[in-house]
Amino acid sequence: MGTTIKDMARILGVSHSTVSRALRDSPEIGPLMKQKVRDLALNLNYRPNAFARNLVRQKSEHIGIIIPDIENPFYASLCKRIIRFFENNNYKTIICNSDRDTTKEKSHIEYLEELQVAGILMVPADVNQESFMHLTTSGVPLVLIDHDGTKEKIDSVMGNNFIGACIAVKHLISLGYTKIAHISGPENADPSLARLKGYLHVVSEFFSTDFEPIIIHSDSTFTGGYEASKSLFSGKYDFDAVFTVNDVTALSLLQVVNERGLRVPYDVSVVGFDDISMARMASVPLTTMRQVPEDIAREAGNILLDKMQTGYSDSQRNIFLTPELIIRDSCGSKLRV
């Protein structure tokens, strides 16, 4: 087994984070300690193969990507575009899946720091920023995706989830639906929180104070969406349309509707979010809010490249991309259906 950062920290009598930041040339670490760490790393042959060359050259060829759910087609498609973008710029990528677990996320971050990646693109597992905030001073260029980094003063790229949700719910209202339910996502995830806020904003604006919002929480997975959809159809709720947090949840909803012998859009209309490839191939092609993974990958990739090549900039970049309503068969005018 090769030498690790923890081995070097033990030899030098310092913390694991001190060694990691010294290797990243963090301004928090003094020049004497940096030299001690680098000398020890070279003496112990720290970093096999490509990473040894990175240490000697003080330059990495790798980009770290941390996402919450590789099984979600939207994130899988996003990763594919990010990989392609960085391949075109002569970088390799390392993908880490957090499962929306902050402990796993922290472990992935530490691993990528040990590998001395040139930069990290990250979809945070939680709105709580503790797991990644130290990267702002560690020397690792960081760009957040699907999370608004304005508050943390971190560059970020994401779809405008609030506006997208407003467009989706207003579309259902324009078709005559007045009892609109929402299957939301994780309560600690920025996108699902923004989409929930958009839903609540529109229904409170268009309906009387007597309207009680119908909200079922899920984890945004196929399984979670299926269970949430079964709860929605348990008989407790009176609704005529559903806005779901993402297409994965909407597809699960279509399955539950079919199992109950009902029909979309005749018995219930559905709008999803993301426009994954399966949305247009569903048993009932899905009306949805389209996000373009290629646009997100390009914007985030360009910001990260700039940070890696020029260092930190005084100008913080937080980019919001407006989703587009894609109308298919899962919604119909209530007067016609």
Phi, psi and omega per residue, in radians:
M1 nan 2.359 -3.076
G2 -1.316 2.949 3.104
T3 -1.177 2.464 3.118
T4 -2.046 2.962 3.072
I5 -1.050 -0.654 3.130
K6 -1.115 -0.644 3.088
D7 -1.066 -0.814 -3.118
M8 -1.161 -0.655 3.109
A9 -1.082 -0.705 3.139
R10 -1.152 -0.723 -3.140
I11 -1.141 -0.717 -3.081
L12 -1.478 -0.225 -3.130
G13 1.256 0.573 3.119
V14 -2.209 3.109 -3.112
S15 -1.396 2.775 3.068
H16 -0.996 -0.743 -3.111
S17 -1.179 -0.562 3.105
T18 -1.101 -0.784 3.114
V19 -1.107 -0.791 -3.127
S20 -1.046 -0.779 -3.107
R21 -1.258 -0.564 3.081
A22 -1.114 -0.724 3.121
L23 -1.167 -0.475 3.116
R24 -1.532 0.024 -3.126
D25 1.085 0.682 -3.141
S26 -1.179 2.449 3.111
P27 -1.167 -0.237 3.124
E28 -1.281 -0.299 -3.084
I29 -1.850 2.330 -3.122
G30 -1.217 2.765 -3.074
P31 -1.087 -0.595 -3.138
L32 -1.142 -0.795 3.130
M33 -1.157 -0.680 3.103
K34 -1.016 -0.772 -3.118
Q35 -1.158 -0.699 3.103
K36 -1.049 -0.777 -3.114
V37 -1.139 -0.793 -3.118
R38 -1.148 -0.712 3.114
D39 -1.085 -0.783 3.137
L40 -1.123 -0.715 -3.139
A41 -1.055 -0.755 3.131
L42 -1.202 -0.698 3.141
N43 -1.128 -0.608 -3.115
L44 -1.600 0.088 3.138
N45 1.022 0.699 3.114
Y46 -1.189 2.421 -3.113
R47 1.431 1.723 3.073
P48 -1.278 2.750 2.976
N49 0.882 -2.155 -3.027
A50 -1.081 -0.565 -3.062
F51 -1.302 -0.464 3.027
A52 -1.143 -0.723 3.106
R53 -1.120 -0.654 3.112
N54 -1.057 -0.723 -3.121
L55 -1.112 -0.759 -3.126
V56 -1.176 -0.767 -3.069
R57 -1.480 -0.140 -3.066
Q58 1.013 0.588 -3.130
K59 -2.589 2.340 -3.140
S60 -1.860 2.641 3.091
E61 -1.821 0.140 -2.998
H62 -2.066 2.514 3.052
I63 -2.037 2.327 3.079
G64 -1.615 2.412 3.067
I65 -2.168 2.190 3.083
I66 -2.075 2.104 -3.140
I67 -2.214 2.793 -3.057
P68 -1.495 -0.404 -3.032
D69 -2.754 1.690 -3.102
I70 -1.166 -0.370 3.123
E71 -1.333 -0.324 3.096
N72 -1.249 2.075 -3.073
P73 -0.984 -0.528 3.120
F74 -1.121 -0.814 -3.137
Y75 -1.221 -0.604 3.075
A76 -1.089 -0.758 3.113
S77 -1.151 -0.695 3.113
L78 -1.086 -0.785 3.119
C79 -1.039 -0.740 -3.140
K80 -1.023 -0.753 -3.140
R81 -1.220 -0.638 3.106
I82 -1.142 -0.773 3.120
I83 -1.015 -0.807 -3.136
R84 -1.086 -0.746 -3.138
F85 -1.030 -0.827 -3.072
F86 -1.343 -0.493 2.997
E87 -1.051 -0.704 3.117
N88 -1.181 -0.277 3.109
N89 -1.953 0.350 3.016
N90 1.160 0.611 3.034
Y91 -2.105 2.641 2.999
K92 -1.796 2.817 -3.062
T93 -2.175 2.622 3.060
I94 -2.172 2.103 -3.078
I95 -1.770 2.279 3.085
C96 -2.132 2.380 -3.125
N97 -1.905 2.122 -3.041
S98 -1.607 -0.284 -3.050
D99 0.975 0.482 -3.093
R100 0.972 0.565 3.128
D101 -1.919 2.022 -3.062
T102 -1.163 -0.489 3.087
T103 -1.178 -0.775 3.066
K104 -1.096 -0.727 -3.123
E105 -1.041 -0.796 3.122
K106 -1.073 -0.713 3.114
S107 -1.103 -0.720 3.111
H108 -1.107 -0.728 3.130
I109 -1.064 -0.800 3.133
E110 -1.086 -0.697 3.117
Y111 -1.088 -0.801 -3.139
L112 -1.151 -0.598 3.055
E113 -1.130 -0.727 3.117
E114 -1.083 -0.630 3.126
L115 -1.347 -0.111 -3.141
Q116 0.993 0.829 3.100
V117 -1.061 2.701 -3.118
A118 -1.277 -0.432 -3.133
G119 -3.030 2.934 -3.111
I120 -2.310 2.306 2.915
L121 -1.868 2.301 -2.945
M122 -2.503 2.281 2.925
V123 -1.719 1.818 -3.036
P124 -1.038 2.507 3.119
A125 -1.302 -0.340 -2.972
D126 -2.638 2.618 3.069
V127 -1.174 -0.352 3.052
N128 -1.200 2.170 -2.983
Q129 -1.611 0.108 -3.011
E130 -1.034 -0.622 -3.035
S131 -1.213 -0.414 -3.062
F132 -2.126 -0.110 -3.053
M133 -1.082 -0.554 -3.114
H134 -1.141 -0.320 3.129
L135 -1.148 -0.365 -3.138
T136 -1.162 -0.366 3.130
T137 -2.093 0.026 -3.058
S138 -1.458 -0.243 -3.082
G139 1.693 -0.057 3.110
V140 -1.609 1.988 3.085
P141 -1.036 2.344 -3.041
L142 -2.338 2.373 2.980
V143 -2.278 2.262 3.114
L144 -1.566 2.508 3.070
I145 -2.131 2.480 3.119
D146 1.079 0.460 3.082
H147 -2.648 2.309 3.122
D148 -1.372 1.920 -3.100
G149 -1.529 0.175 -3.083
T150 -0.996 -0.851 -3.085
K151 -1.106 -0.695 -3.116
E152 -1.445 -0.078 -3.099
K153 1.057 0.792 3.108
I154 -2.142 2.418 3.087
D155 -1.036 2.477 -3.104
S156 -2.682 2.729 3.075
V157 -2.387 2.244 3.122
M158 -2.757 2.794 2.996
G159 -1.239 2.643 3.082
N160 -1.390 1.522 -3.009
N161 -1.175 -0.608 3.114
F162 -1.116 -0.871 3.139
I163 -1.104 -0.730 3.136
G164 -1.053 -0.741 3.116
A165 -1.128 -0.720 3.114
C166 -1.047 -0.763 3.127
I167 -1.080 -0.761 -3.105
A168 -1.097 -0.824 -3.089
V169 -1.225 -0.668 3.096
K170 -1.124 -0.569 3.086
H171 -1.098 -0.769 3.112
L172 -1.102 -0.716 3.124
I173 -1.118 -0.673 3.141
S174 -1.127 -0.388 3.127
L175 -1.566 -0.031 3.057
G176 1.809 0.095 -3.119
Y177 -1.449 2.373 -3.060
T178 -2.192 -0.089 3.137
K179 -2.184 1.315 -2.995
I180 -1.707 2.183 3.094
A181 -1.712 2.827 3.104
H182 -2.338 2.173 2.949
I183 -1.675 1.932 -3.042
S184 -1.624 3.081 -3.132
G185 -1.841 -2.830 -3.126
P186 -0.961 2.384 -3.090
E187 -1.313 -0.085 3.118
N188 -1.982 0.253 -3.119
A189 -1.925 2.294 -3.065
D190 -0.977 -0.855 -3.094
P191 -1.057 -0.803 -3.096
S192 -1.192 -0.601 3.087
L193 -1.119 -0.731 -3.141
A194 -1.179 -0.658 3.127
R195 -1.212 -0.635 3.061
L196 -1.120 -0.746 3.118
K197 -1.089 -0.673 3.104
G198 -1.109 -0.767 3.096
Y199 -1.037 -0.867 -3.108
L200 -1.105 -0.667 -3.142
H201 -1.064 -0.800 -3.068
V202 -1.263 -0.772 -3.101
V203 -1.174 -0.549 3.099
S204 -1.270 -0.489 3.136
E205 -1.341 -0.667 -2.997
F206 -1.694 -0.423 -3.061
F207 -1.951 2.821 -3.101
S208 -1.220 2.939 -3.140
T209 -1.165 -0.234 3.115
D210 -1.314 -0.308 -3.111
F211 -1.255 2.196 3.126
E212 -1.762 1.944 3.138
P213 -0.953 2.428 3.131
I214 -1.833 1.907 -3.048
I215 -2.225 2.148 3.047
I216 -2.031 2.214 -3.114
H217 -1.539 2.547 3.096
S218 -2.503 3.135 3.091
D219 -1.809 0.185 3.074
S220 1.266 0.157 3.090
T221 -1.694 2.976 3.080
F222 -1.040 -0.819 -3.120
T223 -1.147 -0.806 3.129
G224 -1.109 -0.688 3.108
G225 -1.141 -0.634 3.114
Y226 -1.143 -0.800 3.137
E227 -1.138 -0.707 3.113
A228 -1.126 -0.682 3.135
S229 -1.156 -0.681 3.074
K230 -1.085 -0.685 3.106
S231 -1.114 -0.694 -3.132
L232 -1.105 -0.627 -3.114
F233 -1.663 0.392 -3.101
S234 -1.323 -0.174 -3.109
G235 1.773 -0.088 -3.117
K236 -1.426 -0.338 -2.958
Y237 -2.099 2.534 3.072
D238 -1.924 1.914 -3.085
F239 -2.569 2.753 3.116
D240 -2.165 -0.110 3.116
A241 -2.705 2.753 -3.115
V242 -2.381 2.281 2.959
F243 -1.827 2.117 -3.095
T244 -1.826 2.705 -3.056
V245 -1.133 -0.511 3.091
N246 -2.730 3.041 -3.114
D247 -1.211 -0.569 3.104
V248 -1.002 -0.796 3.110
T249 -1.163 -0.698 3.129
A250 -1.095 -0.697 3.121
L251 -1.156 -0.658 3.059
S252 -1.112 -0.668 3.109
L253 -1.108 -0.729 3.112
L254 -1.030 -0.664 3.130
Q255 -1.127 -0.773 3.135
V256 -1.127 -0.719 3.101
V257 -1.025 -0.790 -3.139
N258 -1.118 -0.718 -3.137
E259 -1.114 -0.453 3.139
R260 -1.616 0.120 3.101
G261 1.272 0.354 3.111
L262 -1.737 3.024 -3.107
R263 -2.315 2.452 3.002
V264 -1.791 2.258 0.110
P265 -1.704 0.163 -2.998
Y266 -1.161 -0.661 3.126
D267 -1.727 -0.505 3.101
V268 -2.756 2.424 3.079
S269 -1.730 2.644 -3.038
V270 -2.366 2.379 2.993
V271 -2.212 2.276 3.099
G272 -1.807 -2.811 -3.126
F273 -2.666 2.271 3.031
D274 2.138 -0.684 -3.030
D275 1.070 0.979 3.011
I276 -1.199 2.866 -3.041
S277 -1.046 -0.574 -3.114
M278 -1.237 -0.290 -3.075
A279 -1.092 -0.699 -3.115
R280 -1.454 -0.196 -3.121
M281 -1.843 0.123 -3.123
A282 -1.164 2.885 3.118
S283 -0.966 -0.648 2.940
V284 -2.119 1.893 -3.114
P285 -0.867 2.355 -2.890
L286 -1.612 2.226 2.910
T287 -1.266 2.353 -3.004
T288 -2.765 2.957 3.034
M289 -1.714 2.050 -3.056
R290 -1.449 2.174 2.879
Q291 -1.871 2.549 -3.086
V292 -1.904 1.785 -3.110
P293 -0.962 -0.610 -3.137
E294 -1.102 -0.679 3.117
D295 -1.160 -0.739 3.131
I296 -1.119 -0.795 -3.138
A297 -1.072 -0.722 -3.114
R298 -1.169 -0.809 -3.119
E299 -1.126 -0.820 -3.125
A300 -1.177 -0.691 3.130
G301 -1.106 -0.734 3.140
N302 -1.149 -0.680 3.100
I303 -1.121 -0.792 -3.113
L304 -1.133 -0.726 3.091
L305 -1.022 -0.766 3.140
D306 -1.096 -0.739 3.133
K307 -1.133 -0.677 -3.124
M308 -1.228 -0.603 -3.040
Q309 -1.518 -0.527 -3.038
T310 -2.037 -0.089 -3.074
G311 1.472 -3.072 -3.102
Y312 -1.208 2.465 -3.128
S313 -1.907 2.620 3.092
D314 -1.229 -0.359 -3.099
S315 -1.609 1.942 3.114
Q316 -1.385 2.393 -3.112
R317 -2.048 2.036 3.076
N318 -2.186 1.797 -2.992
I319 -1.773 2.293 3.084
F320 -2.034 2.168 -3.140
L321 -1.826 2.181 -3.065
T322 -1.390 2.152 3.107
P323 -1.179 2.800 -3.106
E324 -2.018 2.330 3.095
L325 -1.260 2.153 3.084
I326 -1.952 1.992 -3.060
I327 -1.643 2.140 3.080
R328 -2.270 -2.642 -2.931
D329 -1.538 -0.149 -3.039
S330 -1.355 -0.083 3.032
C331 -2.166 2.451 3.035
G332 -2.514 2.757 3.107
S333 -1.075 2.295 -3.106
K334 -1.083 -0.501 3.128
L335 -1.182 -0.517 -3.107
R336 -1.561 -0.631 -3.060
V337 -1.506 nan nan
